[in-house]
Amino acid sequence: HEVAGTELVSLEEAGNPEPGEPPPIVVIDLRRRNVGLEAAAAVRRAHSRASFVALVDPGTPFARVYEAGMLAALPAEVEAVVACVENVIESRRDLVRGAPRPDMRSGVARLRRVFGDLRSGLISATVALNLMHIISESVERAVLFLVKRDHLVALGAFGSDPTGRPLAEVTRGLKVPLNLGSSLAHSLDTGEVQSVNFDAAELPEPFRSMVGSPRNGQAVIFPVLGSQRVISVIYTDNGDNEKPIEDIDILELATAQVGMAFENELLRRQISQGK
């Protein structure tokens, strides 16, 4: 893609679009001591339509970066930043002139992008960003949960709650119990995709109240499989959109392909943070 231009601005000015232009992609250097994570999160909240990517030092807790609303946490490597920006542009139709309408997008093209990222090794550095962007092309809302011993932890989200607040902000740091009988627990136990009625999903509180029932009543839960177990589950629905969720098979294949890469990334984080 051709980038219209780059500009070095202060943190206070980051996220402001030029007149007549779409919200920008912002790369924030969190390695600088004068730029804190809380300040970056505040700018992200003030400019919710812009896309924020963070440059971080090795050993930085990635979960905190994602909780701050960053789409990706990257090493300060030109190749990684360029590839990440390319992926953001792919998912931001407002940044691509002449981009196809949503119903013209090809599921095969999305899978091809997943396979390309896996071959290049990029997805190991930006796996959550890649996966959530692919899912965002088919659904209005999603919450990515990391599986812990006896609960789930929200790692990232997009879309809004019933009051209009960003789910990424509402679910930040949320821990969800693995209630027996819930669709989340069922997907975790079976490794199978669940397309269910929201009221019958038995989602645990307070998560159920946070997201609220989608207009069409449909929720789809995707498990992300590692080498031997489910390592993550993704709750999705169409929010205020009455259309049913389509491309379930395509999204299931996409989550299956990134599972191993996601697991490897999590292991690398644990090793890095343990040093």
Sequence and secondary structure as in RCSB ss.txt:
>XXXX:A:sequence
HEVAGTELVSLEEAGNPEPGEPPPIVVIDLRRRNVGLEAAAAVRRAHSRASFVALVDPGTPFARVYEAGMLAALP
AEVEAVVACVENVIESRRDLVRGAPRPDMRSGVARLRRVFGDLRSGLISATVALNLMHIISESVERAVLFLVKRD
HLVALGAFGSDPTGRPLAEVTRGLKVPLNLGSSLAHSLDTGEVQSVNFDAAELPEPFRSMVGSPRNGQAVIFPVL
GSQRVISVIYTDNGDNEKPIEDIDILELATAQVGMAFENELLRRQISQGK
>XXXX:A:secstr
          GGGTT   TTS   EEEEETTSTTS HHHHHHHHHHTTTSEEEEE  TT  HHHHHHTT SEEE 
S HHHHHHHHHHHHHH GGGSTT   GGG  HHHHHHHHHHHHHHTGGGTSHHHHHHHHHHTT SEEEEEEE SS
EEEEEEEESB TTS BHHHHTTT EEE  TT HHHHHHHH   EEEEGGGS   TTHHHHH   TT EEEEEEEE
 SSSEEEEEEEE TT  S    HHHHHHHHHHHHHHHHHHHHHHHHHHH 
